[in-house]
Amino acid sequence: MKLFRRKRLRELYILALLITILMSYLFYLNDSNNYSRKVYARNGVIDLTDWNLHREIKLKLVGSWEYYPDELLSFEEIKNRDSKSKNYFHFPGIWTKDIWSLHSDVGNGFGTFRLKVLLPRQEMQLALYSQEQATAYRFFIENMELGGAGRVGKSKKDYLPLTVPSIFFFDTYKNEINIILQISNFDHRKGGPRKNIYLGTQSNLLKLKSDESQRDIFVSGILFAFILYHISIFIYRRREITNFIFSIFCLIVFLRVLTTGEILLVSIFPFINYEILIRVEYFSLFTGSAFGMHFLRLVFPYDFPARFIKISYIKALVFNLLLFTSIKFFTYFLPIFQFIMFIEIVFGLSFLVKSIRKRRKNSFFISLGFVPVILFTINDVLYSNDLLDTGYYLHYGFMILLFFQSFILSFKYSKIMDLNEELNDNLERKVLRRTDQLKKEIQERKVLNDELEETMRIISRDLKLAQKIQEKILPRKTGGDTFFEYVYEYMPLQIVGGDFINIEKFDGKLRYMICDITGHGIQASLITFIIKSEYEELKMKIETPHEILLELNYLFLSKYRSLELNFPCFIADIFFKEEKLIYSSAGFPEQFVVGKNRVEGLGATSPMLGFPIREMYQDREVEFPSGSKFISFSDGIIESQNRAMEFFGNQNYKKMVVDILDNNDIRNALDIILKKEEQFRNGSPRMDDLTIFLLEKY
């Protein structure tokens, strides 16, 4: 029996080690998926003419930028400067010459940075992703302001600090752009562009930021669940003080996750200011190690001295009292704290090794859990001091610790269950009871199968009803009068889909609207019902397309905020007697107007709906005389793929559409486009809902 238990325990040790290696490898792959390549600027210029920006996930803009200290300049002012007066600044970096100076103005300053970027082609939809800078910044593309964090200024009275990562979208129409960055700092010892700035396509960087936010949210959710779980155990069993201390440890790491990386605390509490934010971050740093060591003391009371824990708490108390002073003052003591924490970690590791050598219960698993926490803590310290260009990874290490803590709890309660089973009735009664239970389970499964079949029939009926309802809310597929004629085709990926269009004729114009909901099936179709309901209230009341988009965006950021929706939308007013078309596009693919010897693309005027953008939506007007044709489509057609994984949109789609419209009426053109799309896929399934709309003005 003892031999069997030893063999089983050895297998558990091997399993735990393999899981640790696997999780570490997964974290490595996770970071590799966000792979960024450095592009070095020389004398304020970066050459990207040979780069494929659609293939690169993100490009890190490092190297020498033009630098204009103690000035907040516009692009025009920089152009008029004498080239001999240029200074250069290596990105990322800080402008503080002596960070250990005791002067009150250490790190203070403001400045303007400029980087000229040579692009591979003219028309591109690009984005900038900036990590936190010290401590207020603003981005421009030439004279167009993109946004920033906080408010830049030339004095402490004029500026407002805030260090949060931000993403900015912009469209380019030439193969050269100038990035202007203004930074102000009057609060931190380390001022300037101390963190990375990335360039990439809008879709790549948006997905990157979304993935990073979702990872932080995922880790935060798990931490919060563990806090509640261990607190509930403590409430149920007050003698289990270990669970209470571990829940506090989880809470501190939870605060650390919220104040680093994507800094989710600002998203949760937008009103929070910079001083509170940095104090919460430093509180989590100063306090975490004390509770971590206290937890180990409770688990291994004979190996972790009580005096060591008292010293750890005194250290945390002293450094937390410093948080009541100014930011510049208490940040001086960060290296001292980190040195003490390093000594604390060394002692903690020695005590863990001691517990393993003495074969304390669960010492192997606890050590496996704490080693990644310690390693990632060291990484975070080096990264926060700009000594490593990695990121904040403590929460990943803590996930491993949570896994082993859960494993230990499961193992503990499993042993309790085993003990209870040994105290049960004799084996014969167990067999009889188990047999009766199996019979009951078989009967229950039969009932469940019948219920499942009935549920599937109900779902099938409901889906057909949803299909009929969706067909009713969509306009007729052909229509027109003396001024115009239109035809469209809607092909959902499943029975119902997430594309929605609306056509309304009033006041001498035709108002056309199309949106594309993320996802497919019944979930996406339900969202279209919401959009239909809200749009019906707005389309006749509001005069211009951009005002409708603005109102829809407000509704989905307030009334439907819990849905967390982001989706593109396009609205156009086509006038019958006036030769014009006015449109506004929120992140929608480029639509086309085709006339005699003229093809005009209707590009996006603003980001997708669902984002709290700082700029107003805009209308654009294009010529639309008699004989002009308008083609609109969702991204389902341009993202169709063949067996070679090529996109339909990459096969000179624009030229093909123009050729078809020049030689056919809109009805025949629609049939030809659909046939060509099907031929291109060559049997490959469609990956998205597909909508194509054609209109001709007489």
C-alpha positions in Angstrom: 0.0 0.0 0.0 2.8 2.4 0.9 4.6 1.5 -2.3 1.5 2.3 -4.3 1.1 5.7 -2.6 4.7 6.6 -3.3 4.3 5.7 -6.9 1.1 7.7 -7.1 2.8 10.7 -5.4 5.8 10.5 -7.8 3.4 10.5 -10.8 1.6 13.6 -9.4 5.0 15.4 -9.0 5.9 14.6 -12.6 2.4 15.7 -13.8 2.7 19.0 -11.9 6.2 19.7 -13.4 4.9 19.0 -16.9 2.0 21.3 -16.4 4.3 24.1 -15.1 6.5 23.7 -18.2 3.4 23.6 -20.5 1.9 26.7 -19.0 5.2 28.6 -19.2 5.5 27.6 -22.8 1.9 28.8 -23.5 2.7 32.1 -22.0 5.8 32.3 -24.2 3.6 31.5 -27.3 1.1 34.1 -26.1 3.9 36.7 -26.1 5.2 35.4 -29.4 1.8 36.0 -31.0 2.2 39.7 -30.2 5.6 39.6 -31.9 6.8 43.1 -32.8 9.8 44.0 -35.0 11.9 47.0 -34.3 12.3 49.6 -37.0 15.1 52.0 -36.3 14.8 55.6 -37.1 17.9 57.5 -38.3 17.9 61.3 -38.0 14.2 61.4 -37.5 13.3 59.3 -40.5 12.0 55.7 -40.8 11.9 54.0 -44.2 9.0 51.4 -44.4 8.8 51.4 -48.2 10.0 47.7 -48.3 7.7 46.6 -45.5 4.4 44.8 -45.7 2.4 46.5 -43.0 -0.6 44.1 -43.4 1.7 41.1 -42.6 3.5 42.7 -39.6 1.5 42.6 -36.5 3.2 45.7 -35.0 6.3 47.7 -35.8 8.2 49.2 -32.8 9.3 52.7 -33.7 12.7 53.0 -32.0 15.8 55.1 -32.8 16.5 58.8 -33.1 13.5 61.2 -33.4 13.8 64.9 -34.0 13.5 66.6 -30.6 12.5 70.2 -29.7 13.0 70.6 -26.0 10.9 73.1 -24.0 8.6 73.7 -26.9 5.2 72.5 -27.9 5.2 72.9 -31.7 2.8 72.2 -34.5 3.8 70.5 -37.7 3.9 73.8 -39.6 6.2 75.4 -37.0 8.6 72.5 -37.2 8.7 72.7 -41.0 9.8 76.4 -40.7 12.6 75.6 -38.4 16.2 75.8 -39.5 17.5 72.2 -40.2 20.7 73.1 -38.4 18.9 73.6 -35.1 17.6 70.0 -34.9 18.2 67.8 -31.9 17.7 64.1 -31.8 16.3 61.9 -29.1 16.6 58.1 -28.8 13.3 56.3 -28.4 12.2 55.1 -26.0 14.0 57.1 -23.3 13.8 59.7 -20.6 15.0 63.3 -20.8 15.8 63.4 -17.0 19.6 63.8 -16.8 19.9 63.0 -13.1 17.1 61.0 -11.7 18.6 61.0 -8.3 18.6 64.8 -8.0 16.8 66.1 -4.9 15.6 69.3 -6.7 11.8 69.6 -6.8 11.9 70.2 -10.6 13.8 67.0 -11.5 12.2 65.4 -14.5 10.1 68.4 -15.2 9.8 69.6 -18.8 8.0 69.4 -22.0 8.9 68.9 -25.6 7.9 68.0 -29.1 9.1 65.0 -31.1 8.8 64.4 -34.8 9.3 61.3 -36.9 9.0 61.1 -40.7 7.7 57.8 -41.9 8.1 56.6 -45.5 5.2 54.2 -46.4 5.1 51.5 -49.0 2.0 53.0 -50.6 -0.3 56.0 -50.4 -3.8 54.9 -49.3 -3.6 52.9 -46.0 -5.7 52.6 -42.8 -3.1 52.8 -40.1 -3.0 53.1 -36.3 -0.5 54.1 -33.6 -0.4 52.2 -30.3 1.4 54.0 -27.5 2.2 52.5 -24.1 2.1 54.8 -21.1 4.4 57.9 -21.4 5.5 60.2 -18.7 3.2 61.8 -18.0 0.8 63.5 -20.5 1.1 63.2 -24.2 -0.7 64.1 -27.5 -0.2 62.7 -31.0 -0.6 64.4 -34.4 -0.3 63.3 -38.0 0.9 66.5 -39.6 -1.7 69.0 -38.5 -4.4 66.4 -37.6 -4.7 65.7 -33.9 -5.2 62.0 -33.1 -5.6 62.2 -29.3 -3.6 61.3 -26.3 -3.7 60.9 -22.5 -4.0 63.7 -20.0 -3.4 67.3 -21.2 0.0 68.6 -22.3 1.1 72.0 -21.1 4.1 74.3 -20.5 3.5 74.4 -16.7 2.1 72.4 -13.9 -1.0 74.6 -14.0 -1.6 74.0 -17.7 -1.2 70.3 -17.8 -3.1 67.2 -16.5 -1.1 64.0 -16.0 -2.4 60.6 -17.1 -0.3 57.5 -18.2 -2.5 55.0 -20.0 -1.9 53.1 -23.2 -3.9 54.4 -26.1 -4.6 53.5 -29.7 -5.2 56.0 -32.5 -6.6 55.5 -36.0 -5.9 57.5 -39.1 -6.1 57.1 -42.9 -3.2 58.0 -45.2 -3.5 59.2 -48.7 0.2 59.7 -49.4 3.4 57.7 -49.1 4.9 59.9 -46.4 3.6 61.0 -43.0 4.9 62.9 -40.1 4.2 61.8 -36.6 4.2 64.6 -34.0 4.4 63.8 -30.3 4.0 66.4 -27.6 4.9 65.3 -24.0 4.7 67.2 -20.7 5.8 66.1 -17.3 5.8 67.9 -13.9 5.0 65.0 -11.6 7.5 62.1 -12.1 11.3 61.9 -11.8 11.4 60.1 -15.2 10.0 62.3 -17.8 9.7 61.8 -21.5 8.8 59.0 -24.0 9.9 56.1 -21.8 7.8 53.4 -23.3 7.3 51.9 -26.8 5.3 53.3 -29.7 4.0 50.9 -32.3 2.8 51.4 -35.9 0.6 49.0 -37.8 -2.7 48.5 -39.7 -5.9 49.4 -37.8 -7.1 45.9 -37.8 -3.8 44.4 -36.5 -3.3 46.9 -33.7 -7.0 46.9 -32.7 -6.9 43.2 -32.4 -3.6 43.4 -30.5 -5.0 45.9 -28.0 -8.2 43.9 -27.7 -6.3 40.7 -27.0 -4.1 42.3 -24.4 -7.2 43.9 -22.7 -9.0 40.6 -22.8 -6.1 38.8 -21.2 -5.9 41.3 -18.4 -9.7 41.0 -17.9 -9.4 37.2 -18.0 -6.7 37.2 -15.3 -8.5 39.8 -13.3 -11.7 37.7 -13.4 -9.9 34.6 -12.2 -8.2 36.5 -9.4 -11.5 38.0 -8.3 -13.1 34.5 -8.3 -10.3 33.2 -6.2 -10.6 36.1 -3.8 -14.3 35.3 -3.3 -13.6 31.6 -3.1 -11.0 31.8 -0.4 -13.0 34.4 1.6 -16.0 32.1 1.5 -13.9 29.2 2.8 -12.6 31.5 5.6 -16.1 32.6 6.5 -17.3 29.0 6.7 -14.1 27.9 8.6 -12.7 30.8 10.6 -9.8 28.6 11.8 -8.5 28.5 8.2 -6.6 31.8 8.5 -4.5 30.6 5.6 -7.4 31.1 3.2 -7.9 34.7 4.4 -4.2 35.7 4.0 -4.2 34.1 0.5 -7.3 36.0 -0.5 -5.6 39.3 0.6 -2.6 38.2 -1.5 -4.9 37.7 -4.5 -6.5 41.1 -3.9 -3.1 42.8 -4.0 -2.1 41.1 -7.2 -5.6 41.9 -8.6 -4.8 45.6 -7.9 -1.4 45.2 -9.6 -3.1 43.8 -12.7 -5.5 46.7 -12.8 -2.8 49.4 -12.5 -0.2 47.9 -15.0 -0.3 46.8 -18.6 -3.5 48.0 -20.1 -4.3 49.8 -16.8 -7.9 48.6 -16.5 -8.5 50.6 -13.4 -8.9 53.8 -15.6 -11.4 51.9 -17.8 -13.4 50.9 -14.7 -13.2 54.3 -13.0 -12.6 56.9 -15.7 -12.6 59.7 -13.1 -9.6 58.4 -11.3 -6.6 60.8 -11.4 -2.9 60.1 -11.9 -1.9 60.6 -8.3 -4.4 58.0 -7.0 -3.5 55.6 -9.9 0.3 55.6 -9.2 -0.3 55.3 -5.4 -2.5 52.2 -5.9 0.2 50.7 -8.1 3.0 51.3 -5.6 0.7 50.1 -2.7 0.3 46.8 -4.5 4.1 46.6 -5.0 5.0 47.5 -1.4 2.4 45.2 0.2 2.3 42.1 -1.9 5.5 40.4 -0.8 4.6 40.7 2.9 1.3 38.8 2.5 3.0 36.3 0.2 5.6 35.5 2.8 2.9 35.4 5.5 1.0 32.8 3.5 4.2 30.7 3.2 4.7 31.0 7.0 1.2 29.6 7.6 1.8 26.7 5.3 5.3 25.9 6.6 5.3 27.2 10.2 8.4 25.3 11.2 10.5 26.6 8.2 9.6 30.3 8.0 10.6 32.2 11.1 8.0 34.5 12.7 10.5 37.3 13.0 11.0 37.2 9.2 7.3 37.8 8.7 7.2 40.7 11.2 10.1 42.4 9.4 8.4 42.0 6.1 5.2 43.6 7.5 7.2 46.5 9.1 8.9 47.1 5.7 5.6 47.2 4.0 4.2 49.6 6.6 7.2 52.0 6.3 7.1 52.2 2.6 3.3 52.6 2.4 3.6 55.6 4.8 5.8 57.2 2.1 2.8 57.1 -0.2 1.4 60.1 1.7 4.3 62.2 0.4 4.7 63.6 -3.1 5.1 61.3 -6.1 8.7 62.5 -6.8 9.6 61.9 -3.2 8.4 58.4 -2.6 9.6 57.2 -6.0 13.2 57.9 -4.8 12.8 55.0 -2.4 11.7 52.5 -5.1 15.2 51.1 -5.7 15.8 50.7 -1.9 12.5 48.8 -1.6 13.4 46.6 -4.6 16.8 45.8 -3.1 15.2 44.8 0.2 12.6 42.8 -1.7 15.3 41.0 -3.5 16.9 40.0 -0.2 13.5 38.9 1.0 13.0 36.7 -2.1 16.4 35.1 -1.5 15.5 34.3 2.1 12.1 33.1 1.0 13.6 30.7 -1.6 16.1 29.3 1.0 13.1 28.6 3.4 11.2 26.9 0.5 14.3 24.7 -0.2 14.5 23.9 3.5 10.8 22.8 3.5 11.4 20.6 0.4 14.5 18.9 2.0 12.5 18.2 5.1 9.7 16.8 2.9 7.0 19.0 4.3 3.5 18.4 3.1 2.8 20.1 -0.3 6.2 21.8 -0.2 7.0 20.6 -3.8 3.7 22.0 -5.3 3.9 25.3 -3.3 7.5 25.8 -4.5 6.5 25.1 -8.1 3.8 27.7 -7.8 6.0 30.4 -6.2 9.1 30.1 -8.4 7.3 31.6 -11.5 5.8 34.3 -9.2 9.3 35.2 -8.0 10.9 35.1 -11.5 8.1 37.3 -13.0 8.3 39.7 -10.1 12.0 40.2 -10.9 11.1 40.7 -14.6 8.4 43.3 -13.6 10.9 45.2 -11.4 13.5 45.4 -14.3 10.8 46.4 -16.8 9.5 49.2 -14.6 13.0 50.5 -14.3 13.4 50.5 -18.1 16.1 47.8 -17.9 14.1 45.2 -19.8 11.9 45.7 -22.9 9.4 42.9 -22.0 6.2 43.7 -20.2 4.4 43.0 -16.9 4.1 39.3 -16.4 3.6 38.9 -12.7 -0.1 37.9 -13.2 1.0 35.0 -15.5 3.2 33.6 -12.7 0.4 34.1 -10.2 -1.9 32.1 -12.5 0.5 29.2 -12.1 0.5 29.6 -8.3 -3.4 29.7 -8.3 -3.3 26.4 -10.3 -1.2 24.7 -7.7 -3.2 26.2 -4.8 -6.3 24.8 -6.4 -4.5 21.5 -6.9 -3.6 21.4 -3.2 -7.1 22.3 -2.0 -8.6 19.6 -4.4 -6.1 17.1 -3.1 -6.9 18.1 0.5 -10.7 17.7 0.1 -10.2 14.6 -2.0 -8.4 13.0 1.0 -11.3 14.0 3.2 -13.7 12.4 0.9 -11.6 9.2 0.8 -11.6 9.1 4.6 -15.4 9.5 4.6 -15.8 6.7 2.2 -13.7 4.4 4.4 -16.1 5.1 7.2 -19.2 4.2 5.2 -21.2 1.0 5.3 -19.7 -2.3 4.2 -18.8 -3.1 0.6 -22.1 -5.0 -0.1 -24.3 -2.1 0.8 -22.0 0.2 -1.3 -22.5 -2.0 -4.3 -26.2 -2.2 -3.9 -26.5 1.6 -3.4 -24.3 2.2 -6.4 -26.4 -0.2 -8.5 -29.5 1.6 -7.6 -27.9 4.9 -8.4 -26.8 3.7 -11.8 -30.3 2.6 -12.6 -31.6 6.0 -11.6 -28.9 7.7 -13.7 -29.8 5.6 -16.7 -33.4 6.6 -16.3 -32.5 10.2 -15.8 -30.3 10.2 -18.9 -33.2 8.8 -20.9 -35.4 11.6 -19.7 -32.7 14.1 -20.5 -32.2 12.7 -24.0 -35.9 13.0 -24.6 -35.8 16.6 -23.3 -32.8 17.3 -25.5 -34.6 16.1 -28.6 -37.6 18.2 -27.8 -35.3 21.2 -27.1 -33.7 20.7 -30.5 -37.1 20.7 -32.2 -38.0 23.9 -30.4 -34.7 25.5 -31.4 -35.2 24.5 -35.0 -38.7 25.9 -35.0 -37.5 29.1 -33.4 -34.7 29.5 -35.9 -37.1 29.3 -38.8 -39.3 31.9 -37.1 -36.2 34.1 -36.6 -35.4 33.7 -40.3 -38.9 34.8 -41.2 -38.7 37.8 -38.9 -35.4 38.9 -40.2 -36.7 38.6 -43.8 -39.6 40.9 -42.8 -37.4 43.6 -41.3 -35.2 43.8 -44.5 -36.4 45.8 -47.5 -37.6 44.2 -50.8 -34.6 42.9 -52.8 -35.6 45.0 -55.8 -37.2 48.4 -56.1 -37.1 51.8 -57.7 -39.1 54.6 -59.4 -38.5 57.2 -62.1 -35.3 58.5 -60.3 -33.5 55.3 -59.4 -33.5 51.5 -59.3 -31.8 49.2 -56.8 -31.2 45.5 -56.3 -29.4 43.6 -53.6 -28.7 40.1 -52.3 -28.3 39.0 -48.7 -26.8 35.6 -47.9 -26.4 34.8 -44.2 -23.7 32.3 -43.2 -26.3 30.4 -41.2 -30.1 30.5 -41.1 -30.0 34.0 -39.8 -27.1 36.5 -39.9 -25.7 39.8 -38.6 -25.8 42.0 -41.8 -28.6 44.6 -41.8 -29.6 47.1 -44.4 -32.4 49.7 -44.5 -33.7 51.8 -47.4 -36.0 54.7 -46.9 -37.2 57.3 -49.5 -38.3 60.8 -48.2 -37.8 64.5 -48.8 -36.4 64.1 -52.3 -33.7 61.6 -51.3 -33.1 57.9 -50.6 -31.5 57.1 -47.3 -29.4 53.9 -47.3 -28.0 52.2 -44.2 -25.9 49.1 -43.8 -24.1 47.6 -40.8 -22.2 44.4 -40.1 -22.5 42.8 -36.6 -19.5 40.8 -35.4 -20.4 37.1 -35.3 -23.0 35.0 -37.0 -26.2 33.2 -36.4 -29.0 33.9 -33.9 -26.8 36.1 -31.6 -25.8 38.5 -34.4 -29.4 38.6 -35.7 -30.7 39.6 -32.3 -28.4 42.6 -32.4 -29.8 43.6 -35.8 -33.2 43.7 -34.2 -31.9 46.2 -31.7 -30.3 48.3 -34.4 -33.5 48.1 -36.4 -35.5 49.4 -33.5 -33.2 52.3 -32.7 -32.6 53.3 -36.3 -36.3 53.4 -37.0 -36.6 56.1 -34.3 -33.7 58.1 -35.8 -33.7 57.9 -39.5 -36.7 60.3 -40.1 -35.9 62.7 -37.3 -32.2 63.4 -37.9 -31.0 65.3 -40.9 -27.5 64.1 -41.7 -25.9 60.6 -41.7 -23.1 61.6 -39.3 -25.6 62.7 -36.7 -27.4 59.4 -36.9 -24.0 57.6 -36.4 -23.2 59.8 -33.5 -26.6 59.1 -31.8 -26.3 55.3 -32.5 -22.8 55.4 -31.0 -24.1 57.2 -27.9 -26.9 54.6 -27.5 -24.5 51.6 -27.7 -22.1 53.3 -25.2 -24.9 54.0 -22.7 -28.1 52.1 -23.1 -26.4 48.9 -24.5 -23.0 49.3 -22.8 -23.3 45.9 -21.2 -23.3 44.2 -24.7 -19.7 45.6 -25.3 -20.4 45.9 -29.1 -18.2 47.3 -31.8 -19.4 47.2 -35.3 -19.0 49.1 -38.6 -21.9 51.1 -40.1 -22.4 53.1 -43.3 -25.2 55.6 -44.0 -25.7 57.5 -47.3 -28.2 60.1 -48.6 -28.7 59.9 -52.4 -30.5 62.9 -53.7 -32.9 62.6 -56.7 -32.7 66.0 -58.3 -29.4 67.2 -56.9 -26.3 65.6 -58.3 -24.8 64.6 -55.0 -24.4 61.8 -52.5 -23.6 62.5 -48.8 -22.3 59.7 -46.6 -20.7 58.9 -43.3 -18.8 55.7 -42.6 -18.0 54.3 -39.2 -15.2 51.9 -39.9 -17.0 50.3 -42.9 -15.1 48.9 -45.9 -14.6 51.2 -48.8 -17.8 51.5 -50.9 -17.8 52.8 -54.6 -19.5 55.3 -56.8 -19.1 54.5 -60.5 -19.7 57.1 -63.2 -18.5 57.9 -66.7 -14.7 57.6 -66.6 -14.9 58.0 -62.8 -14.6 55.6 -59.9 -14.6 57.1 -56.4 -14.1 55.2 -53.2 -16.1 56.1 -50.1 -13.7 55.4 -47.3 -14.3 55.4 -43.6 -14.7 58.8 -41.9 -14.4 57.5 -38.3 -13.7 54.4 -36.3 -16.4 51.7 -35.7 -19.4 52.3 -33.5 -19.0 51.3 -29.9 -15.7 53.2 -29.2 -15.7 56.4 -27.0 -14.0 58.5 -29.7 -12.9 62.0 -29.0 -13.6 63.3 -32.5 -17.0 64.0 -34.1 -18.3 61.8 -36.9 -18.1 63.6 -40.3 -20.1 63.7 -43.5 -18.5 63.6 -46.9 -20.1 64.7 -50.2 -19.4 63.2 -53.6 -20.8 64.0 -57.1 -23.7 61.6 -58.1 -25.2 62.8 -61.4 -27.7 60.8 -63.5 -26.3 57.6 -64.9 -24.1 57.1 -61.8 -24.1 53.7 -60.0 -23.5 53.0 -56.3 -22.2 49.7 -55.0 -22.2 48.8 -51.4 -21.2 45.6 -49.7 -20.3 44.0 -46.3 -16.8 42.6 -45.7 -18.2 39.1 -46.3 -17.3 39.3 -50.0 -13.9 40.8 -49.8 -12.9 38.3 -47.1 -14.0 35.2 -49.0 -11.2 32.8 -49.2 -10.3 30.1 -51.7 -8.4 26.8 -51.0 -5.1 28.6 -51.4 -6.1 30.9 -48.4 -6.2 33.9 -50.8 -8.8 36.7 -50.1 -11.3 37.7 -52.8 -10.6 41.3 -52.0 -7.0 40.9 -53.1 -7.9 39.9 -56.6 -8.3 43.4 -58.0 -11.9 43.5 -56.7 -12.4 47.2 -57.4 -11.4 46.9 -61.0 -13.5 43.9 -61.5 -16.6 45.6 -60.1 -16.1 48.7 -62.3 -15.7 46.5 -65.5 -18.9 44.6 -64.7 -20.9 47.8 -64.0 -19.7 49.5 -67.2 -20.9 46.6 -69.4 -24.1 45.5 -67.6 -27.2 46.8 -65.9 -27.3 46.4 -62.1 -29.4 43.2 -62.1 -27.0 41.4 -64.4 -24.0 42.9 -62.6 -25.2 41.5 -59.3 -25.5 38.0 -60.7 -22.1 38.2 -62.3 -20.4 39.3 -59.1 -22.0 36.5 -57.1 -21.0 33.9 -59.7 -17.4 35.2 -59.7 -17.3 35.1 -55.9 -18.5 31.5 -55.9 -16.0 30.5 -58.7 -13.2 32.1 -56.7 -14.0 30.1 -53.6 -14.0 26.9 -55.7 -15.9 24.9 -53.2 -14.5 26.5 -50.0 -17.2 27.5 -47.6 -18.0 31.1 -47.0 -16.7 32.5 -43.7 -19.1 35.4 -43.1 -22.5 36.8 -44.0 -22.5 38.4 -47.5 -24.5 41.5 -48.6 -24.2 43.3 -52.0 -26.3 46.4 -52.9 -26.4 48.1 -56.3 -28.2 51.3 -57.2 -28.4 53.2 -60.5 -29.6 56.8 -60.7 -31.7 57.8 -63.8 
